[in-house]
Every structure is written in C-alpha cells, then in structure tokens.
Amino acid sequence: MNLVFKALSDPTRRHILQLLRKKPMNAGDLAEHFPIAKSTLSAHFAILREADLIEAKKSGTVITYMLKVSVLEEALLAFAETVGIGLPVQAPLRKAVGKAR
C-alpha cells in the first residue's frame, strides 16, 4: 500500500493514471500531454510499475501502458478500512428496523 500512495502522491503520475483510465496509451502518446523530458516521464512510469498500478507491454520499440484498476481499488479499500471508512452499514440499520417494529 505504501508504494501505491507514493505513486499517487505526485500530480504527474495521477495525470498519467487519469489518461490511462480512458484507454491504453503508448509512451509517445502520453509524452504529448506533459512538458517534461521523456527520461523524467520514464521515471514516473517506473514508479507506477513498481506500485503495480500500470502494466507495460512492449511491441518492437513501442511500449504501451495500461491501468491496473484492480490494484488501485484494493489499495484504496485497504486504506479506507485502516481509517475506519466503509464499516458495515447494516448494524445501524438493524437498530432502526428494530425500533420501527
């Protein structure tokens, strides 16, 4: 979970994830959205891969990146549980139902 939140802490990496949420994109297409050097963007891709938030598939010299939504969802759910968000809603509902009877 720490690697995921480290990856999400940077606005450039969050923007990359937003772009990949729409569709898989190759490195060149992604680079068009950022005014930074390709080597810097490559470092961002490495951090996102390390956190397992994206998958890279190489075809010849082209690398296509895809978002791994399930990993992001798992990390967010784990964080929500850590801070007590998402507790069972049924317990308070049972009390309300019991009073209505």
Backbone hydrogen bonds, N-H to C=O, Kabsch-Sander energy under -0.5 kcal/mol:
donor,donor_aa,acceptor,acceptor_aa,energy
5,F,1,M,-2.2
6,K,2,N,-2.3
7,A,3,L,-2.3
8,L,4,V,-2.3
9,S,5,F,-0.9
9,S,6,K,-0.6
10,D,7,A,-0.9
14,R,10,D,-2.1
15,H,11,P,-2.1
16,I,12,T,-2.2
17,L,13,R,-2.2
18,Q,14,R,-2.1
19,L,15,H,-2.4
20,L,16,I,-2.5
21,R,17,L,-1.5
22,K,18,Q,-0.8
22,K,19,L,-0.8
23,K,19,L,-1.2
25,M,65,Y,-1.9
27,A,63,I,-1.9
30,L,26,N,-2.3
31,A,27,A,-2.3
32,E,28,G,-1.1
33,H,30,L,-1.8
34,F,31,A,-1.7
36,I,34,F,-0.6
41,L,37,A,-2.2
42,S,38,K,-2.5
43,A,39,S,-1.5
44,H,40,T,-1.6
45,F,41,L,-2.3
46,A,42,S,-2.0
47,I,43,A,-1.9
48,L,44,H,-2.3
49,R,45,F,-2.5
50,E,46,A,-2.6
51,A,47,I,-1.8
52,D,49,R,-1.5
53,L,48,L,-2.5
54,I,48,L,-0.9
55,E,66,M,-2.6
57,K,64,T,-2.8
59,S,62,V,-3.1
61,T,59,S,-0.5
62,V,59,S,-1.9
64,T,57,K,-3.0
64,T,62,V,-0.5
65,Y,25,M,-3.4
66,M,55,E,-2.4
67,L,20,L,-0.5
68,K,53,L,-3.1
69,V,67,L,-0.9
71,V,68,K,-0.8
72,L,68,K,-1.4
73,E,69,V,-2.8
74,E,70,S,-2.4
75,A,71,V,-2.2
76,L,72,L,-2.3
77,L,73,E,-2.6
78,A,74,E,-2.4
79,F,75,A,-2.3
80,A,76,L,-2.5
81,E,77,L,-2.3
82,T,78,A,-2.0
83,V,79,F,-1.9
84,G,81,E,-0.9
85,I,80,A,-3.0
87,L,84,G,-0.6
93,L,89,V,-1.2
94,R,90,Q,-2.2
95,K,91,A,-1.3
96,A,92,P,-1.9
97,V,93,L,-2.5
98,G,94,R,-2.7
99,K,95,K,-2.0
100,A,96,A,-1.3
101,R,97,V,-0.9
